[in-house]
């Protein structure tokens, strides 16, 4: 049970934020002892203390994002979006059972983080957590690596190997990208799940194992079953209580908290910069094809470009694969004209984010400015600077 303490000053000065944080952290993965204080107050002894001084700024999204990032234990899932919070709350309930868990979602959405959360909240938390990627291991070696083998059972087996199932005995075994597992091996996995035992290669007797299985997939497993690439019986064995993680673009309320957590993680030995509202608006407007992994790339890049500045601004945000601009020739021309300088790349990335928002708003500047969280005057200035740089833009009033 999460213990949250809000000082009288914190509640008085930041009442709305305190209420919102209380609801979020109850359903999330916050640390066990948290204290929220106002600027100037002493830290609470025996608790992780979160300072709410920044809550005086207008953007509550930035404030609660920063507070949630500070309050969440390292390695635990970070969530503010209601859908994400409901997934974490359900995972917390599932952790107390021993049923298999199937987590689906696009690559880079945090499936392994959620798997570790289930393990850490379960009675098995003192046991091992073993994570394997079924797509990263050679097919010929996968069976031996999963179930183990006896010495001399095949060429090169100079010593016996216990395998991941026995290594995870008493704990949790994460089978990532399980859709990549060969059909023949799926049958043996099904038997291991049903009987609670494995037969190492070259052995004649099964070995009992006590393992909780968490499987992850970035493919649509019902489609894989229909196409004959995944066993239906194994699918139904794993799909007792599925958890589905959405793409990052579908849970934009998580972006602020995730960004602050990554800023803290990668600001080692340096003062932690604040995130300007304009930069956060750019992050929320991006489509995030690479999901959370792409966000981490963008944050690390931004910290490098900020170079110790007090705040990360829009000029520091450079996306991996920005949205297409209305004119494809303009970015190439601008890059060639400026010699591919980093400052020009940043300007092009900002232009692409703005143009994507303009396109979504039918070209109306006032609506686009509102979506971006900037004034219409700032938007006109940005568009003029793009034109001066030779980037073709167009918008209606």
C-alpha positions in Angstrom: 0.0 0.0 0.0 1.5 3.3 -1.0 1.9 5.8 1.8 1.5 9.4 0.7 1.8 12.4 2.9 1.1 15.9 1.8 2.2 18.7 4.2 -0.3 21.4 5.1 1.6 23.9 3.1 1.7 21.7 0.0 -2.0 21.0 0.3 -2.8 24.7 0.8 -0.6 25.9 -2.1 -1.2 23.1 -4.5 -4.6 21.6 -3.7 -5.7 20.6 -7.2 -2.3 19.1 -7.9 -2.2 17.3 -4.6 -5.6 15.7 -5.3 -4.6 14.7 -8.8 -1.3 13.2 -7.7 -3.0 11.3 -4.9 -5.3 9.6 -7.4 -2.5 8.9 -9.9 -0.1 7.5 -7.4 -2.7 5.2 -5.7 -3.2 3.4 -9.0 0.4 3.7 -10.2 3.7 2.2 -9.2 4.9 4.8 -6.7 7.4 4.1 -3.9 6.1 3.0 -0.6 6.8 6.1 1.4 6.3 9.5 -0.3 6.2 13.0 1.2 5.1 16.0 -0.8 6.2 19.4 0.6 6.1 23.0 -0.6 9.1 25.2 -1.3 11.2 26.0 1.8 9.9 23.0 3.9 12.3 20.4 5.2 12.4 16.9 3.7 10.3 14.3 5.6 12.5 11.8 7.5 12.2 8.2 6.3 10.4 9.1 3.1 11.2 10.0 -0.5 10.4 13.7 -0.6 8.9 15.4 -3.7 9.1 19.2 -3.8 6.0 20.9 -5.3 7.6 24.3 -5.8 7.3 24.0 -9.6 3.5 23.6 -9.3 3.2 27.4 -9.4 3.7 27.3 -13.1 0.6 27.3 -15.3 1.0 23.8 -16.9 -0.4 21.2 -14.5 0.6 18.5 -17.0 4.3 19.4 -16.5 3.9 19.6 -12.7 2.2 16.2 -12.2 4.5 14.6 -14.8 7.6 15.8 -12.9 6.1 14.8 -9.5 5.0 11.3 -10.8 8.5 10.8 -12.3 10.2 11.7 -9.0 7.8 9.6 -6.9 8.0 6.4 -9.0 10.7 3.9 -8.1 13.4 3.4 -10.7 12.6 0.6 -13.1 8.9 0.7 -12.3 6.2 1.6 -15.0 5.4 5.3 -15.1 1.8 6.3 -15.9 -0.5 9.3 -15.8 -2.9 8.4 -18.6 -6.1 6.8 -17.2 -5.7 3.8 -19.6 -2.1 3.2 -18.5 -3.1 3.5 -14.8 -5.8 1.0 -15.3 -3.3 -1.5 -16.8 -0.9 -1.0 -13.9 -3.7 -1.5 -11.4 -4.8 -4.7 -13.1 -1.2 -5.9 -13.3 -0.9 -5.3 -9.6 -3.9 -7.5 -8.9 -2.7 -10.2 -11.2 0.7 -10.2 -9.5 -0.7 -12.0 -6.5 -1.9 -15.0 -8.6 0.2 -17.6 -10.4 -1.7 -17.6 -13.7 0.2 -16.9 -16.9 0.1 -13.4 -18.2 0.1 -12.4 -21.9 1.2 -8.8 -22.6 0.7 -7.5 -26.1 1.6 -4.2 -27.7 3.8 -2.5 -30.3 7.6 -2.7 -29.9 9.0 -0.2 -27.4 5.8 0.3 -25.3 7.2 -1.0 -22.0 6.2 -4.7 -22.0 9.3 -5.9 -20.2 9.0 -3.1 -17.6 5.4 -4.2 -16.9 6.6 -7.8 -16.6 9.2 -6.9 -14.0 6.5 -4.9 -12.1 4.3 -8.0 -12.0 7.3 -10.0 -10.6 8.3 -7.4 -8.1 4.7 -7.1 -6.7 4.2 -10.9 -6.6 5.0 -13.4 -3.8 7.9 -14.6 -6.1 9.7 -11.3 -5.9 12.6 -12.8 -3.9 13.0 -15.4 -6.6 14.8 -14.9 -9.9 13.4 -12.9 -12.8 14.7 -14.3 -16.1 14.0 -12.5 -19.4 14.7 -14.1 -22.7 14.0 -12.9 -26.2 12.7 -15.8 -28.3 13.6 -14.0 -31.6 17.2 -13.3 -30.5 18.2 -17.0 -30.0 19.1 -19.5 -32.8 16.2 -21.9 -33.4 18.6 -24.9 -33.1 19.6 -23.8 -29.6 16.3 -22.5 -28.3 15.1 -25.8 -26.9 18.4 -26.5 -25.0 18.5 -22.9 -23.7 14.9 -23.2 -22.5 14.7 -26.7 -21.0 18.4 -27.5 -20.5 20.5 -30.4 -21.7 22.7 -33.2 -20.5 26.4 -33.5 -21.1 27.1 -35.1 -24.4 23.5 -34.9 -25.6 24.5 -33.1 -28.8 27.7 -32.0 -30.5 29.4 -29.4 -28.5 27.6 -30.2 -25.2 30.7 -30.5 -23.2 28.9 -29.8 -19.9 25.3 -30.0 -18.8 23.1 -26.9 -18.9 20.2 -26.2 -16.6 18.2 -24.0 -19.1 16.1 -20.9 -18.4 13.2 -22.8 -16.9 15.3 -24.3 -14.1 17.2 -21.1 -13.7 13.9 -19.3 -13.0 12.6 -21.9 -10.5 10.7 -20.2 -7.8 10.5 -17.0 -9.8 9.3 -15.6 -13.1 10.3 -16.4 -16.7 9.6 -13.7 -19.3 9.3 -15.0 -22.8 9.6 -12.0 -25.0 8.5 -12.0 -28.7 6.9 -15.4 -28.1 5.3 -15.3 -31.6 8.8 -16.0 -33.0 9.0 -19.4 -31.3 9.0 -22.4 -33.7 5.8 -24.5 -33.7 7.6 -27.6 -32.6 8.9 -25.9 -29.6 5.6 -24.3 -28.8 4.2 -27.9 -28.2 7.0 -28.6 -25.7 6.4 -25.2 -24.0 2.7 -26.1 -23.7 3.5 -29.4 -21.9 5.9 -27.6 -19.6 3.2 -25.2 -18.6 0.6 -27.9 -18.1 2.7 -30.4 -16.2 5.0 -28.0 -14.4 8.0 -30.0 -15.5 10.7 -30.0 -18.2 12.7 -32.7 -19.9 16.2 -31.6 -20.7 17.7 -32.7 -24.0 19.3 -36.1 -23.5 17.5 -36.8 -20.2 15.0 -39.6 -19.6 13.2 -38.2 -16.6 11.3 -34.9 -16.3 12.4 -32.3 -13.8 9.8 -30.4 -11.7 9.9 -26.6 -12.0 7.9 -23.9 -10.2 7.9 -21.0 -12.7 5.4 -18.2 -13.4 5.3 -17.4 -17.1 4.9 -13.9 -18.5 4.8 -13.9 -22.3 5.0 -10.8 -24.5 4.1 -10.3 -28.2 4.2 -7.4 -30.6 2.2 -9.3 -33.2 -1.5 -10.0 -33.2 -1.6 -13.5 -31.8 -5.2 -14.4 -32.9 -4.1 -13.6 -36.5 -1.0 -15.7 -36.0 -3.3 -18.6 -34.8 -5.6 -18.2 -37.8 -2.6 -18.3 -40.2 -1.2 -21.4 -38.6 2.0 -19.8 -37.2 1.0 -20.1 -33.5 -0.6 -23.0 -31.7 -4.2 -22.3 -30.6 -3.9 -24.4 -27.5 -0.8 -22.5 -26.3 -2.4 -19.2 -27.1 -5.4 -20.0 -24.9 -3.1 -21.4 -22.2 -1.3 -18.0 -22.1 -4.3 -15.8 -22.7 -5.9 -16.3 -19.3 -5.8 -12.6 -18.5 -4.3 -10.5 -21.3 -2.8 -7.0 -20.8 -2.6 -4.8 -23.9 -0.3 -1.8 -24.0 -1.2 1.0 -26.4 1.2 2.9 -28.6 2.7 6.0 -27.0 0.8 8.3 -29.4 -2.4 7.0 -28.0 -1.5 7.9 -24.4 0.0 11.3 -24.7 -0.7 12.1 -21.0 2.1 9.8 -20.1 4.7 11.7 -22.2 5.5 14.4 -19.6 6.1 11.9 -16.8 8.1 9.6 -19.0 10.2 12.5 -20.3 11.0 13.8 -16.8 12.0 10.3 -15.7 14.4 10.0 -18.6 15.8 13.5 -18.0 16.6 12.4 -14.4 18.0 9.1 -15.5 20.4 10.6 -18.1 21.4 13.8 -16.1 24.0 11.9 -14.2 26.2 14.3 -12.3 24.5 17.3 -13.8 21.8 19.7 -12.6 18.4 18.4 -13.8 16.8 20.8 -16.3 13.2 21.8 -16.4 11.1 21.0 -19.5 9.7 24.1 -21.2 6.0 24.0 -22.2 6.8 24.5 -25.9 9.1 21.5 -25.8 6.5 19.4 -24.1 3.9 20.5 -26.7 6.3 19.3 -29.5 6.7 15.9 -27.8 2.9 15.5 -27.5 2.4 16.5 -31.2 4.8 13.8 -32.5 3.5 10.4 -33.7 6.2 8.3 -32.0 6.7 5.4 -34.4 9.4 4.1 -32.1 7.3 4.6 -29.0 9.1 4.9 -25.6 12.5 3.8 -27.1 12.3 6.7 -29.5 11.3 9.1 -26.7 14.4 8.1 -24.8 16.6 8.8 -27.9 15.0 12.2 -28.2 15.6 13.0 -24.5 19.2 12.0 -24.6 19.8 14.1 -27.7 18.0 17.0 -26.1 20.2 16.9 -23.0 23.3 16.9 -25.2 22.1 19.9 -27.1 20.9 21.7 -24.0 24.5 21.3 -22.6 23.7 22.1 -19.0 21.0 24.7 -19.7 18.4 25.3 -17.0 15.6 24.2 -19.3 15.1 21.9 -22.3 13.4 24.0 -25.0 12.0 23.3 -28.5 15.3 24.1 -30.1 16.8 21.1 -28.4 14.1 18.6 -29.6 15.2 16.5 -32.6 13.1 13.6 -33.6 14.3 10.3 -35.1 11.6 10.1 -37.9 9.7 13.4 -37.9 6.3 13.7 -39.6 6.4 14.5 -43.3 6.4 18.1 -44.3 4.0 19.5 -47.0 7.0 20.0 -49.3 9.5 17.1 -49.4 12.0 19.1 -51.4 12.4 21.9 -48.9 14.2 20.1 -46.1 16.7 18.5 -48.5 17.3 21.9 -50.1 17.7 23.6 -46.7 20.1 20.9 -45.4 22.2 21.2 -48.5 22.3 24.9 -48.4 23.4 25.0 -44.7 25.8 22.1 -45.0 23.7 19.8 -42.8 24.5 21.8 -39.6 22.8 20.6 -36.4 21.0 23.9 -35.8 19.4 23.5 -39.2 18.3 19.9 -38.5 16.7 21.1 -35.3 14.8 23.8 -37.2 13.6 21.3 -39.8 12.4 19.0 -37.0 10.5 21.8 -35.4 9.1 22.8 -38.8 7.9 19.3 -39.4 6.1 19.1 -36.0 4.4 22.5 -36.7 3.4 21.5 -40.2 1.9 18.2 -39.0 -0.2 20.1 -36.5 -1.2 22.7 -39.2 -2.2 19.9 -41.5 -4.3 18.2 -38.8 -6.0 21.5 -38.1 -6.8 22.1 -41.8 -4.2 24.8 -42.1 -5.9 27.2 -39.6 -3.2 29.0 -37.6 -5.3 29.9 -34.6 -6.4 26.2 -34.1 -2.8 25.0 -34.7 -1.4 27.4 -32.2 -3.9 26.3 -29.6 -3.0 22.6 -30.2 0.7 23.4 -30.0 0.2 25.4 -26.8 1.8 28.5 -28.2 0.5 31.9 -29.1 -0.6 32.7 -32.7 2.1 35.4 -32.8 4.7 32.8 -31.9 3.4 30.5 -34.6 3.6 33.4 -37.2 7.1 34.1 -36.2 8.1 30.4 -36.6 6.5 30.2 -40.0 8.3 33.4 -41.1 11.6 32.0 -39.9 10.9 28.8 -41.9 10.2 30.7 -45.0 13.5 32.7 -44.5 15.3 29.4 -44.3 13.8 28.3 -47.6 11.3 25.8 -46.1 8.0 26.0 -47.9 5.1 26.5 -45.6 1.5 27.5 -46.0 -1.4 28.1 -43.7 -4.8 29.9 -43.4 -5.8 32.4 -40.8 
